[in-house]
């Protein structure tokens, strides 16, 4: 077998495995609140800046609007967000946090630190995280092109 076809030599497999396992680490922390990991990402975007267009949320998450829309519908049914037509352009849908969605930010404020504790290892330290972020950001930007 050629070395380039060995699973352990694949960057994509390492990234996929790390992403999948990291997402799994969030599950027991989010489940009591009825949130999935993708819904949590939407909440993070809205906690940064409330009242955003669906298109802008999708762009921020590097997703298509047809992926984000069903998430938002479920979140609206759970009372976390409210969707409404934009006053400027009726084709645009604005998403706003409800009081329940805003309150959830406080309730979930310890999750980033809990996950950080779960993934802490010798090579991933407060000093190395910025470098890892830069490398991943570079990779993401290159792949978006």
Secondary structure, DSSP 4 states (H G I P E B T S, - for coil): --GGG-GGG-HHHHHHHHHHHHHHHHHHHHHTTT--HHHHHHHHHHHHSSSEEHHHHHHHTT--HHHHHHHHHHHHHTTSEEEEE-SS-TTSEEEEE-HHHHHHHHHTTTHHHHHHHHH-BTTB-HHHHHHHHHHHHHHHHHHH-
